[in-house]
Amino acid sequence: MGGYVPPMSAPVDPALRHPEKRKRPQTRGPAKPDWIRVPAPAGAVFQETLDIVKKGKLHTVCEEAACPNIGQCWAQRHASFLIMGDICTRACAFCNVATGRPEALDPMEPLRVAVAVARMGLNHVVVTSVDRDDLPDGGAQHYVQTIQAIRAKAPGCSVEVLTPDFKKCVESVDIVAKSSPDVFNHNLETVPRLYPAVRPGARYFTSLRLLQRVKEVDAGIFTKSGLMVGLGESQDEVAQVLDDMRGAGVDFVTIGQYLQPTPRHAPLARYWTPQEFAALERLSYSKGFSMVQATPLTRSSHHAGEAFARLKAARYP
């Protein structure tokens, strides 16, 4: 990535990490093509965004997940906030976020996020989180408090949430949806066949049902989901997932290239070409999605504000 090494997660006691993650064999995928490379982050606005995040004692998925778009997004004052700490209770094979035993929730975190949103002058913010299977509601009420705080401090800012599956408490989906986020995002991530290897703690139809349930609570909420390609899925399998998403009423799909964070993460099978991503975009629109983003560097929150504006324009011309 142009010599830039993405920031890694904070060190975690190895004793806290899941055994399956420690024992995963080290593999390296094919050489990175030119269309994946990005410039190193730099500039005054990037540094200003970094300062706001650090002074607010906040976490961002941009950093924790080693997103390749961090330089571009932060230079435009775009950041996706990671709430409920930076340690996840699951060990998904594709994810660079640290796994272990999380700390107790910080009751002041929602306010700090809201203050940072106001300071950055955001018109649209993405709020996501680690999985918190240790909490009875999976952290649903913390999401609600964060949404409410943002709307109090930055009333002109639209709010997009990217939630876990809340598999231990299906009512948590209702709790978050009833707070009326502008966009409710939950990523399917990959095709059903690969779930045991890639998302061992999740279930495909649980995630699909979550997206459907959001629409049942409030049909006016835009729903969104995302896929990674490059893990060994076939084009037919991707097409079936797109059909499943549309069957659940999903409005907006993002499709991006999986990038193996370290040799111990899920192996990269191949890089999909820009031409293949363009074909996926055409296929997705043909299936009825209102908004599609499909490029090698597409991520759930990349250009989320611009996409939300286009979604609203499509629904309310």
C-alpha positions as protocol buffer text, in pm:
chain_id: "A"
residue {
  index: 1
  type: MET
  ca { x: 0 y: 0 z: 0 }
}
residue {
  index: 2
  type: GLY
  ca { x: 250 y: 254 z: -116 }
}
residue {
  index: 3
  type: GLY
  ca { x: 481 y: 178 z: 175 }
}
residue {
  index: 4
  type: TYR
  ca { x: 213 y: 258 z: 432 }
}
residue {
  index: 5
  type: VAL
  ca { x: 175 y: 5 z: 713 }
}
residue {
  index: 6
  type: PRO
  ca { x: -179 y: 31 z: 859 }
}
residue {
  index: 7
  type: PRO
  ca { x: -202 y: 80 z: 1237 }
}
residue {
  index: 8
  type: MET
  ca { x: -250 y: -245 z: 1424 }
}
residue {
  index: 9
  type: SER
  ca { x: -467 y: -328 z: 1722 }
}
residue {
  index: 10
  type: ALA
  ca { x: -336 y: -265 z: 2072 }
}
residue {
  index: 11
  type: PRO
  ca { x: -150 y: -567 z: 2213 }
}
residue {
  index: 12
  type: VAL
  ca { x: -366 y: -811 z: 2405 }
}
residue {
  index: 13
  type: ASP
  ca { x: -252 y: -1075 z: 2654 }
}
residue {
  index: 14
  type: PRO
  ca { x: -211 y: -1395 z: 2447 }
}
residue {
  index: 15
  type: ALA
  ca { x: -389 y: -1587 z: 2723 }
}
residue {
  index: 16
  type: LEU
  ca { x: -704 y: -1396 z: 2638 }
}
residue {
  index: 17
  type: ARG
  ca { x: -701 y: -1482 z: 2271 }
}
residue {
  index: 18
  type: HIS
  ca { x: -912 y: -1766 z: 2135 }
}
residue {
  index: 19
  type: PRO
  ca { x: -720 y: -2091 z: 2084 }
}
residue {
  index: 20
  type: GLU
  ca { x: -845 y: -2130 z: 1727 }
}
residue {
  index: 21
  type: LYS
  ca { x: -699 y: -1793 z: 1637 }
}
residue {
  index: 22
  type: ARG
  ca { x: -361 y: -1870 z: 1795 }
}
residue {
  index: 23
  type: LYS
  ca { x: -334 y: -2204 z: 1615 }
}
residue {
  index: 24
  type: ARG
  ca { x: -441 y: -2083 z: 1273 }
}
residue {
  index: 25
  type: PRO
  ca { x: -163 y: -2168 z: 1025 }
}
residue {
  index: 26
  type: GLN
  ca { x: 31 y: -1884 z: 870 }
}
residue {
  index: 27
  type: THR
  ca { x: -39 y: -1835 z: 501 }
}
residue {
  index: 28
  type: ARG
  ca { x: 40 y: -1563 z: 251 }
}
residue {
  index: 29
  type: GLY
  ca { x: -175 y: -1496 z: -53 }
}
residue {
  index: 30
  type: PRO
  ca { x: -88 y: -1390 z: -407 }
}
residue {
  index: 31
  type: ALA
  ca { x: 108 y: -1073 z: -477 }
}
residue {
  index: 32
  type: LYS
  ca { x: -87 y: -749 z: -439 }
}
residue {
  index: 33
  type: PRO
  ca { x: -190 y: -596 z: -774 }
}
residue {
  index: 34
  type: ASP
  ca { x: -149 y: -230 z: -858 }
}
residue {
  index: 35
  type: TRP
  ca { x: -520 y: -151 z: -820 }
}
residue {
  index: 36
  type: ILE
  ca { x: -503 y: -231 z: -446 }
}
residue {
  index: 37
  type: ARG
  ca { x: -222 y: 8 z: -361 }
}
residue {
  index: 38
  type: VAL
  ca { x: -307 y: 336 z: -183 }
}
residue {
  index: 39
  type: PRO
  ca { x: -93 y: 636 z: -87 }
}
residue {
  index: 40
  type: ALA
  ca { x: 33 y: 680 z: 266 }
}
residue {
  index: 41
  type: PRO
  ca { x: -186 y: 905 z: 486 }
}
residue {
  index: 42
  type: ALA
  ca { x: -61 y: 1258 z: 529 }
}
residue {
  index: 43
  type: GLY
  ca { x: -169 y: 1620 z: 557 }
}
residue {
  index: 44
  type: ALA
  ca { x: -294 y: 1866 z: 814 }
}
residue {
  index: 45
  type: VAL
  ca { x: -657 y: 1751 z: 806 }
}
residue {
  index: 46
  type: PHE
  ca { x: -554 y: 1388 z: 857 }
}
residue {
  index: 47
  type: GLN
  ca { x: -351 y: 1492 z: 1161 }
}
residue {
  index: 48
  type: GLU
  ca { x: -638 y: 1704 z: 1292 }
}
residue {
  index: 49
  type: THR
  ca { x: -877 y: 1407 z: 1268 }
}
residue {
  index: 50
  type: LEU
  ca { x: -621 y: 1188 z: 1444 }
}
residue {
  index: 51
  type: ASP
  ca { x: -586 y: 1444 z: 1723 }
}
residue {
  index: 52
  type: ILE
  ca { x: -964 y: 1464 z: 1779 }
}
residue {
  index: 53
  type: VAL
  ca { x: -986 y: 1084 z: 1801 }
}
residue {
  index: 54
  type: LYS
  ca { x: -693 y: 1053 z: 2040 }
}
residue {
  index: 55
  type: LYS
  ca { x: -789 y: 1344 z: 2264 }
}
residue {
  index: 56
  type: GLY
  ca { x: -1141 y: 1205 z: 2288 }
}
residue {
  index: 57
  type: LYS
  ca { x: -1000 y: 867 z: 2394 }
}
residue {
  index: 58
  type: LEU
  ca { x: -1198 y: 706 z: 2115 }
}
residue {
  index: 59
  type: HIS
  ca { x: -1151 y: 404 z: 1892 }
}
residue {
  index: 60
  type: THR
  ca { x: -1215 y: 390 z: 1518 }
}
residue {
  index: 61
  type: VAL
  ca { x: -1266 y: 89 z: 1296 }
}
residue {
  index: 62
  type: CYS
  ca { x: -1039 y: 272 z: 1052 }
}
residue {
  index: 63
  type: GLU
  ca { x: -746 y: 201 z: 1283 }
}
residue {
  index: 64
  type: GLU
  ca { x: -845 y: -121 z: 1457 }
}
residue {
  index: 65
  type: ALA
  ca { x: -941 y: -302 z: 1136 }
}
residue {
  index: 66
  type: ALA
  ca { x: -642 y: -159 z: 944 }
}
residue {
  index: 67
  type: CYS
  ca { x: -864 y: -9 z: 674 }
}
residue {
  index: 68
  type: PRO
  ca { x: -671 y: 76 z: 356 }
}
residue {
  index: 69
  type: ASN
  ca { x: -882 y: 391 z: 306 }
}
residue {
  index: 70
  type: ILE
  ca { x: -787 y: 560 z: 632 }
}
residue {
  index: 71
  type: GLY
  ca { x: -565 y: 821 z: 464 }
}
residue {
  index: 72
  type: GLN
  ca { x: -830 y: 930 z: 215 }
}
residue {
  index: 73
  type: CYS
  ca { x: -1119 y: 928 z: 462 }
}
residue {
  index: 74
  type: TRP
  ca { x: -944 y: 1107 z: 748 }
}
residue {
  index: 75
  type: ALA
  ca { x: -810 y: 1370 z: 511 }
}
residue {
  index: 76
  type: GLN
  ca { x: -1177 y: 1447 z: 439 }
}
residue {
  index: 77
  type: ARG
  ca { x: -1272 y: 1443 z: 809 }
}
residue {
  index: 78
  type: HIS
  ca { x: -1451 y: 1111 z: 775 }
}
residue {
  index: 79
  type: ALA
  ca { x: -1408 y: 860 z: 1057 }
}
residue {
  index: 80
  type: SER
  ca { x: -1607 y: 554 z: 1164 }
}
residue {
  index: 81
  type: PHE
  ca { x: -1628 y: 526 z: 1540 }
}
residue {
  index: 82
  type: LEU
  ca { x: -1583 y: 191 z: 1714 }
}
residue {
  index: 83
  type: ILE
  ca { x: -1778 y: 185 z: 2040 }
}
residue {
  index: 84
  type: MET
  ca { x: -1775 y: -48 z: 2342 }
}
residue {
  index: 85
  type: GLY
  ca { x: -1397 y: -78 z: 2346 }
}
residue {
  index: 86
  type: ASP
  ca { x: -1143 y: -225 z: 2107 }
}
residue {
  index: 87
  type: ILE
  ca { x: -1152 y: -590 z: 2219 }
}
residue {
  index: 88
  type: CYS
  ca { x: -1401 y: -825 z: 2056 }
}
residue {
  index: 89
  type: THR
  ca { x: -1552 y: -1138 z: 2211 }
}
residue {
  index: 90
  type: ARG
  ca { x: -1529 y: -1324 z: 1881 }
}
residue {
  index: 91
  type: ALA
  ca { x: -1241 y: -1431 z: 1659 }
}
residue {
  index: 92
  type: CYS
  ca { x: -1357 y: -1396 z: 1299 }
}
residue {
  index: 93
  type: ALA
  ca { x: -1086 y: -1523 z: 1069 }
}
residue {
  index: 94
  type: PHE
  ca { x: -1091 y: -1215 z: 844 }
}
residue {
  index: 95
  type: CYS
  ca { x: -1087 y: -942 z: 1110 }
}
residue {
  index: 96
  type: ASN
  ca { x: -789 y: -754 z: 1251 }
}
residue {
  index: 97
  type: VAL
  ca { x: -966 y: -632 z: 1569 }
}
residue {
  index: 98
  type: ALA
  ca { x: -818 y: -781 z: 1887 }
}
residue {
  index: 99
  type: THR
  ca { x: -1003 y: -1071 z: 2050 }
}
residue {
  index: 100
  type: GLY
  ca { x: -1025 y: -1130 z: 2422 }
}
residue {
  index: 101
  type: ARG
  ca { x: -1206 y: -1029 z: 2740 }
}
residue {
  index: 102
  type: PRO
  ca { x: -1349 y: -676 z: 2701 }
}
residue {
  index: 103
  type: GLU
  ca { x: -1358 y: -416 z: 2974 }
}
residue {
  index: 104
  type: ALA
  ca { x: -1679 y: -278 z: 3123 }
}
residue {
  index: 105
  type: LEU
  ca { x: -1871 y: -27 z: 2912 }
}
residue {
  index: 106
  type: ASP
  ca { x: -1770 y: 337 z: 2953 }
}
residue {
  index: 107
  type: PRO
  ca { x: -2089 y: 535 z: 3026 }
}
residue {
  index: 108
  type: MET
  ca { x: -1924 y: 855 z: 2900 }
}
residue {
  index: 109
  type: GLU
  ca { x: -1826 y: 711 z: 2563 }
}
residue {
  index: 110
  type: PRO
  ca { x: -2151 y: 809 z: 2382 }
}
residue {
  index: 111
  type: LEU
  ca { x: -2099 y: 1172 z: 2482 }
}
residue {
  index: 112
  type: ARG
  ca { x: -1733 y: 1168 z: 2377 }
}
residue {
  index: 113
  type: VAL
  ca { x: -1829 y: 1028 z: 2037 }
}
residue {
  index: 114
  type: ALA
  ca { x: -2092 y: 1299 z: 1997 }
}
residue {
  index: 115
  type: VAL
  ca { x: -1846 y: 1575 z: 2090 }
}
residue {
  index: 116
  type: ALA
  ca { x: -1597 y: 1442 z: 1835 }
}
residue {
  index: 117
  type: VAL
  ca { x: -1868 y: 1430 z: 1567 }
}
residue {
  index: 118
  type: ALA
  ca { x: -1954 y: 1794 z: 1639 }
}
residue {
  index: 119
  type: ARG
  ca { x: -1588 y: 1903 z: 1641 }
}
residue {
  index: 120
  type: MET
  ca { x: -1526 y: 1733 z: 1309 }
}
residue {
  index: 121
  type: GLY
  ca { x: -1834 y: 1897 z: 1159 }
}
residue {
  index: 122
  type: LEU
  ca { x: -1965 y: 1570 z: 1018 }
}
residue {
  index: 123
  type: ASN
  ca { x: -2281 y: 1559 z: 811 }
}
residue {
  index: 124
  type: HIS
  ca { x: -2294 y: 1179 z: 828 }
}
residue {
  index: 125
  type: VAL
  ca { x: -2132 y: 945 z: 1081 }
}
residue {
  index: 126
  type: VAL
  ca { x: -2087 y: 570 z: 1095 }
}
residue {
  index: 127
  type: VAL
  ca { x: -2096 y: 408 z: 1439 }
}
residue {
  index: 128
  type: THR
  ca { x: -1993 y: 45 z: 1469 }
}
residue {
  index: 129
  type: SER
  ca { x: -1873 y: -177 z: 1751 }
}
residue {
  index: 130
  type: VAL
  ca { x: -1693 y: -488 z: 1853 }
}
residue {
  index: 131
  type: ASP
  ca { x: -1905 y: -794 z: 1930 }
}
residue {
  index: 132
  type: ARG
  ca { x: -2002 y: -792 z: 2297 }
}
residue {
  index: 133
  type: ASP
  ca { x: -2144 y: -1137 z: 2362 }
}
residue {
  index: 134
  type: ASP
  ca { x: -2065 y: -1080 z: 2730 }
}
residue {
  index: 135
  type: LEU
  ca { x: -2348 y: -826 z: 2758 }
}
residue {
  index: 136
  type: PRO
  ca { x: -2713 y: -938 z: 2796 }
}
residue {
  index: 137
  type: ASP
  ca { x: -2827 y: -706 z: 2516 }
}
residue {
  index: 138
  type: GLY
  ca { x: -2506 y: -727 z: 2313 }
}
residue {
  index: 139
  type: GLY
  ca { x: -2460 y: -353 z: 2365 }
}
residue {
  index: 140
  type: ALA
  ca { x: -2787 y: -244 z: 2202 }
}
residue {
  index: 141
  type: GLN
  ca { x: -2865 y: 19 z: 2464 }
}
residue {
  index: 142
  type: HIS
  ca { x: -2514 y: 164 z: 2427 }
}
residue {
  index: 143
  type: TYR
  ca { x: -2587 y: 212 z: 2057 }
}
residue {
  index: 144
  type: VAL
  ca { x: -2909 y: 393 z: 2145 }
}
residue {
  index: 145
  type: GLN
  ca { x: -2729 y: 622 z: 2390 }
}
residue {
  index: 146
  type: THR
  ca { x: -2466 y: 702 z: 2126 }
}
residue {
  index: 147
  type: ILE
  ca { x: -2730 y: 784 z: 1863 }
}
residue {
  index: 148
  type: GLN
  ca { x: -2914 y: 1008 z: 2109 }
}
residue {
  index: 149
  type: ALA
  ca { x: -2594 y: 1188 z: 2212 }
}
residue {
  index: 150
  type: ILE
  ca { x: -2494 y: 1253 z: 1850 }
}
residue {
  index: 151
  type: ARG
  ca { x: -2835 y: 1396 z: 1770 }
}
residue {
  index: 152
  type: ALA
  ca { x: -2815 y: 1624 z: 2073 }
}
residue {
  index: 153
  type: LYS
  ca { x: -2465 y: 1755 z: 1994 }
}
residue {
  index: 154
  type: ALA
  ca { x: -2480 y: 1747 z: 1612 }
}
residue {
  index: 155
  type: PRO
  ca { x: -2849 y: 1764 z: 1515 }
}
residue {
  index: 156
  type: GLY
  ca { x: -2776 y: 1803 z: 1144 }
}
residue {
  index: 157
  type: CYS
  ca { x: -2570 y: 1484 z: 1125 }
}
residue {
  index: 158
  type: SER
  ca { x: -2727 y: 1166 z: 989 }
}
residue {
  index: 159
  type: VAL
  ca { x: -2636 y: 847 z: 1176 }
}
residue {
  index: 160
  type: GLU
  ca { x: -2548 y: 510 z: 1027 }
}
residue {
  index: 161
  type: VAL
  ca { x: -2501 y: 212 z: 1256 }
}
residue {
  index: 162
  type: LEU
  ca { x: -2308 y: -102 z: 1166 }
}
residue {
  index: 163
  type: THR
  ca { x: -2407 y: -354 z: 1430 }
}
residue {
  index: 164
  type: PRO
  ca { x: -2312 y: -706 z: 1532 }
}
residue {
  index: 165
  type: ASP
  ca { x: -2572 y: -981 z: 1499 }
}
residue {
  index: 166
  type: PHE
  ca { x: -2698 y: -968 z: 1861 }
}
residue {
  index: 167
  type: LYS
  ca { x: -2745 y: -1344 z: 1832 }
}
residue {
  index: 168
  type: LYS
  ca { x: -2802 y: -1391 z: 2206 }
}
residue {
  index: 169
  type: CYS
  ca { x: -3085 y: -1136 z: 2217 }
}
residue {
  index: 170
  type: VAL
  ca { x: -3291 y: -1087 z: 1903 }
}
residue {
  index: 171
  type: GLU
  ca { x: -3487 y: -809 z: 2076 }
}
residue {
  index: 172
  type: SER
  ca { x: -3170 y: -600 z: 2063 }
}
residue {
  index: 173
  type: VAL
  ca { x: -3230 y: -547 z: 1692 }
}
residue {
  index: 174
  type: ASP
  ca { x: -3565 y: -387 z: 1779 }
}
residue {
  index: 175
  type: ILE
  ca { x: -3404 y: -169 z: 2048 }
}
residue {
  index: 176
  type: VAL
  ca { x: -3156 y: -18 z: 1802 }
}
residue {
  index: 177
  type: ALA
  ca { x: -3403 y: 5 z: 1514 }
}
residue {
  index: 178
  type: LYS
  ca { x: -3657 y: 190 z: 1732 }
}
residue {
  index: 179
  type: SER
  ca { x: -3398 y: 463 z: 1790 }
}
residue {
  index: 180
  type: SER
  ca { x: -3439 y: 534 z: 1415 }
}
residue {
  index: 181
  type: PRO
  ca { x: -3085 y: 543 z: 1279 }
}
residue {
  index: 182
  type: ASP
  ca { x: -3084 y: 680 z: 926 }
}
residue {
  index: 183
  type: VAL
  ca { x: -2906 y: 368 z: 800 }
}
residue {
  index: 184
  type: PHE
  ca { x: -2895 y: 27 z: 970 }
}
residue {
  index: 185
  type: ASN
  ca { x: -2602 y: -174 z: 841 }
}
residue {
  index: 186
  type: HIS
  ca { x: -2514 y: -533 z: 920 }
}
residue {
  index: 187
  type: ASN
  ca { x: -2265 y: -716 z: 703 }
}
residue {
  index: 188
  type: LEU
  ca { x: -2316 y: -1072 z: 583 }
}
residue {
  index: 189
  type: GLU
  ca { x: -1942 y: -1063 z: 499 }
}
residue {
  index: 190
  type: THR
  ca { x: -1921 y: -1384 z: 295 }
}
residue {
  index: 191
  type: VAL
  ca { x: -2118 y: -1670 z: 139 }
}
residue {
  index: 192
  type: PRO
  ca { x: -2288 y: -1931 z: 362 }
}
residue {
  index: 193
  type: ARG
  ca { x: -2045 y: -2211 z: 270 }
}
residue {
  index: 194
  type: LEU
  ca { x: -1751 y: -2016 z: 414 }
}
residue {
  index: 195
  type: TYR
  ca { x: -1912 y: -1918 z: 745 }
}
residue {
  index: 196
  type: PRO
  ca { x: -1764 y: -2204 z: 952 }
}
residue {
  index: 197
  type: ALA
  ca { x: -1412 y: -2099 z: 852 }
}
residue {
  index: 198
  type: VAL
  ca { x: -1453 y: -1722 z: 820 }
}
residue {
  index: 199
  type: ARG
  ca { x: -1726 y: -1631 z: 1074 }
}
residue {
  index: 200
  type: PRO
  ca { x: -1729 y: -1929 z: 1315 }
}
residue {
  index: 201
  type: GLY
  ca { x: -1919 y: -1737 z: 1583 }
}
residue {
  index: 202
  type: ALA
  ca { x: -2195 y: -1621 z: 1347 }
}
residue {
  index: 203
  type: ARG
  ca { x: -2477 y: -1778 z: 1150 }
}
residue {
  index: 204
  type: TYR
  ca { x: -2570 y: -1671 z: 798 }
}
residue {
  index: 205
  type: PHE
  ca { x: -2947 y: -1686 z: 843 }
}
residue {
  index: 206
  type: THR
  ca { x: -2927 y: -1508 z: 1180 }
}
residue {
  index: 207
  type: SER
  ca { x: -2764 y: -1214 z: 1002 }
}
residue {
  index: 208
  type: LEU
  ca { x: -3010 y: -1230 z: 715 }
}
residue {
  index: 209
  type: ARG
  ca { x: -3304 y: -1235 z: 955 }
}
residue {
  index: 210
  type: LEU
  ca { x: -3164 y: -932 z: 1139 }
}
residue {
  index: 211
  type: LEU
  ca { x: -3177 y: -725 z: 821 }
}
residue {
  index: 212
  type: GLN
  ca { x: -3532 y: -837 z: 753 }
}
residue {
  index: 213
  type: ARG
  ca { x: -3636 y: -758 z: 1110 }
}
residue {
  index: 214
  type: VAL
  ca { x: -3514 y: -399 z: 1086 }
}
residue {
  index: 215
  type: LYS
  ca { x: -3760 y: -337 z: 803 }
}
residue {
  index: 216
  type: GLU
  ca { x: -4038 y: -493 z: 1009 }
}
residue {
  index: 217
  type: VAL
  ca { x: -3969 y: -252 z: 1294 }
}
residue {
  index: 218
  type: ASP
  ca { x: -3940 y: 55 z: 1071 }
}
residue {
  index: 219
  type: ALA
  ca { x: -3978 y: 22 z: 696 }
}
residue {
  index: 220
  type: GLY
  ca { x: -3843 y: 376 z: 651 }
}
residue {
  index: 221
  type: ILE
  ca { x: -3492 y: 290 z: 771 }
}
residue {
  index: 222
  type: PHE
  ca { x: -3242 y: 231 z: 491 }
}
residue {
  index: 223
  type: THR
  ca { x: -3082 y: -111 z: 537 }
}
residue {
  index: 224
  type: LYS
  ca { x: -2736 y: -194 z: 415 }
}
residue {
  index: 225
  type: SER
  ca { x: -2510 y: -498 z: 404 }
}
residue {
  index: 226
  type: GLY
  ca { x: -2166 y: -583 z: 274 }
}
residue {
  index: 227
  type: LEU
  ca { x: -1966 y: -867 z: 124 }
}
residue {
  index: 228
  type: MET
  ca { x: -1597 y: -943 z: 89 }
}
residue {
  index: 229
  type: VAL
  ca { x: -1474 y: -1136 z: -212 }
}
residue {
  index: 230
  type: GLY
  ca { x: -1146 y: -1318 z: -252 }
}
residue {
  index: 231
  type: LEU
  ca { x: -1198 y: -1584 z: 15 }
}
residue {
  index: 232
  type: GLY
  ca { x: -1273 y: -1864 z: -231 }
}
residue {
  index: 233
  type: GLU
  ca { x: -1638 y: -1793 z: -310 }
}
residue {
  index: 234
  type: SER
  ca { x: -1780 y: -1851 z: -658 }
}
residue {
  index: 235
  type: GLN
  ca { x: -1967 y: -1597 z: -868 }
}
residue {
  index: 236
  type: ASP
  ca { x: -2284 y: -1806 z: -839 }
}
residue {
  index: 237
  type: GLU
  ca { x: -2255 y: -1804 z: -459 }
}
residue {
  index: 238
  type: VAL
  ca { x: -2218 y: -1426 z: -457 }
}
residue {
  index: 239
  type: ALA
  ca { x: -2523 y: -1394 z: -682 }
}
residue {
  index: 240
  type: GLN
  ca { x: -2727 y: -1608 z: -440 }
}
residue {
  index: 241
  type: VAL
  ca { x: -2626 y: -1389 z: -144 }
}
residue {
  index: 242
  type: LEU
  ca { x: -2737 y: -1082 z: -339 }
}
residue {
  index: 243
  type: ASP
  ca { x: -3073 y: -1250 z: -399 }
}
residue {
  index: 244
  type: ASP
  ca { x: -3100 y: -1331 z: -28 }
}
residue {
  index: 245
  type: MET
  ca { x: -3024 y: -970 z: 63 }
}
residue {
  index: 246
  type: ARG
  ca { x: -3293 y: -840 z: -168 }
}
residue {
  index: 247
  type: GLY
  ca { x: -3535 y: -1094 z: -28 }
}
residue {
  index: 248
  type: ALA
  ca { x: -3468 y: -942 z: 315 }
}
residue {
  index: 249
  type: GLY
  ca { x: -3536 y: -592 z: 179 }
}
residue {
  index: 250
  type: VAL
  ca { x: -3178 y: -464 z: 182 }
}
residue {
  index: 251
  type: ASP
  ca { x: -3150 y: -129 z: 3 }
}
residue {
  index: 252
  type: PHE
  ca { x: -2775 y: -84 z: -25 }
}
residue {
  index: 253
  type: VAL
  ca { x: -2495 y: -336 z: -81 }
}
residue {
  index: 254
  type: THR
  ca { x: -2119 y: -285 z: -62 }
}
residue {
  index: 255
  type: ILE
  ca { x: -1876 y: -534 z: -215 }
}
residue {
  index: 256
  type: GLY
  ca { x: -1501 y: -508 z: -161 }
}
residue {
  index: 257
  type: GLN
  ca { x: -1183 y: -711 z: -190 }
}
residue {
  index: 258
  type: TYR
  ca { x: -1075 y: -912 z: 114 }
}
residue {
  index: 259
  type: LEU
  ca { x: -722 y: -820 z: 222 }
}
residue {
  index: 260
  type: GLN
  ca { x: -550 y: -1065 z: 454 }
}
residue {
  index: 261
  type: PRO
  ca { x: -442 y: -859 z: 760 }
}
residue {
  index: 262
  type: THR
  ca { x: -169 y: -1101 z: 876 }
}
residue {
  index: 263
  type: PRO
  ca { x: -44 y: -1447 z: 774 }
}
residue {
  index: 264
  type: ARG
  ca { x: -252 y: -1596 z: 1059 }
}
residue {
  index: 265
  type: HIS
  ca { x: -581 y: -1467 z: 923 }
}
residue {
  index: 266
  type: ALA
  ca { x: -802 y: -1641 z: 667 }
}
residue {
  index: 267
  type: PRO
  ca { x: -600 y: -1703 z: 351 }
}
residue {
  index: 268
  type: LEU
  ca { x: -661 y: -1488 z: 46 }
}
residue {
  index: 269
  type: ALA
  ca { x: -770 y: -1707 z: -245 }
}
residue {
  index: 270
  type: ARG
  ca { x: -745 y: -1446 z: -519 }
}
residue {
  index: 271
  type: TYR
  ca { x: -787 y: -1081 z: -615 }
}
residue {
  index: 272
  type: TRP
  ca { x: -1100 y: -999 z: -811 }
}
residue {
  index: 273
  type: THR
  ca { x: -1025 y: -759 z: -1096 }
}
residue {
  index: 274
  type: PRO
  ca { x: -1179 y: -411 z: -1137 }
}
residue {
  index: 275
  type: GLN
  ca { x: -1368 y: -549 z: -1438 }
}
residue {
  index: 276
  type: GLU
  ca { x: -1520 y: -822 z: -1221 }
}
residue {
  index: 277
  type: PHE
  ca { x: -1624 y: -563 z: -961 }
}
residue {
  index: 278
  type: ALA
  ca { x: -1789 y: -358 z: -1236 }
}
residue {
  index: 279
  type: ALA
  ca { x: -1982 y: -670 z: -1338 }
}
residue {
  index: 280
  type: LEU
  ca { x: -2088 y: -724 z: -976 }
}
residue {
  index: 281
  type: GLU
  ca { x: -2215 y: -366 z: -962 }
}
residue {
  index: 282
  type: ARG
  ca { x: -2424 y: -418 z: -1276 }
}
residue {
  index: 283
  type: LEU
  ca { x: -2554 y: -750 z: -1144 }
}
residue {
  index: 284
  type: SER
  ca { x: -2650 y: -594 z: -809 }
}
residue {
  index: 285
  type: TYR
  ca { x: -2843 y: -310 z: -969 }
}
residue {
  index: 286
  type: SER
  ca { x: -3022 y: -560 z: -1191 }
}
residue {
  index: 287
  type: LYS
  ca { x: -3146 y: -734 z: -877 }
}
residue {
  index: 288
  type: GLY
  ca { x: -3311 y: -416 z: -751 }
}
residue {
  index: 289
  type: PHE
  ca { x: -3071 y: -256 z: -502 }
}
residue {
  index: 290
  type: SER
  ca { x: -3117 y: 119 z: -469 }
}
residue {
  index: 291
  type: MET
  ca { x: -2745 y: 175 z: -411 }
}
residue {
  index: 292
  type: VAL
  ca { x: -2439 y: -35 z: -493 }
}
residue {
  index: 293
  type: GLN
  ca { x: -2071 y: 24 z: -423 }
}
residue {
  index: 294
  type: ALA
  ca { x: -1848 y: -246 z: -569 }
}
residue {
  index: 295
  type: THR
  ca { x: -1477 y: -178 z: -611 }
}
residue {
  index: 296
  type: PRO
  ca { x: -1163 y: -349 z: -480 }
}
residue {
  index: 297
  type: LEU
  ca { x: -1123 y: -88 z: -204 }
}
residue {
  index: 298
  type: THR
  ca { x: -1491 y: -56 z: -113 }
}
residue {
  index: 299
  type: ARG
  ca { x: -1557 y: -86 z: 260 }
}
residue {
  index: 300
  type: SER
  ca { x: -1881 y: -55 z: 456 }
}
residue {
  index: 301
  type: SER
  ca { x: -1821 y: 303 z: 564 }
}
residue {
  index: 302
  type: HIS
  ca { x: -1621 y: 427 z: 264 }
}
residue {
  index: 303
  type: HIS
  ca { x: -1800 y: 730 z: 112 }
}
residue {
  index: 304
  type: ALA
  ca { x: -2097 y: 646 z: 336 }
}
residue {
  index: 305
  type: GLY
  ca { x: -2215 y: 1007 z: 354 }
}
residue {
  index: 306
  type: GLU
  ca { x: -2220 y: 1058 z: -21 }
}
residue {
  index: 307
  type: ALA
  ca { x: -2396 y: 725 z: -69 }
}
residue {
  index: 308
  type: PHE
  ca { x: -2660 y: 815 z: 190 }
}
residue {
  index: 309
  type: ALA
  ca { x: -2730 y: 1142 z: 11 }
}
residue {
  index: 310
  type: ARG
  ca { x: -2779 y: 949 z: -315 }
}
residue {
  index: 311
  type: LEU
  ca { x: -3005 y: 698 z: -141 }
}
residue {
  index: 312
  type: LYS
  ca { x: -3229 y: 976 z: -10 }
}
residue {
  index: 313
  type: ALA
  ca { x: -3238 y: 1140 z: -352 }
}
residue {
  index: 314
  type: ALA
  ca { x: -3342 y: 810 z: -511 }
}
residue {
  index: 315
  type: ARG
  ca { x: -3624 y: 758 z: -261 }
}
residue {
  index: 316
  type: TYR
  ca { x: -3737 y: 1120 z: -241 }
}
residue {
  index: 317
  type: PRO
  ca { x: -3664 y: 1273 z: -585 }
}
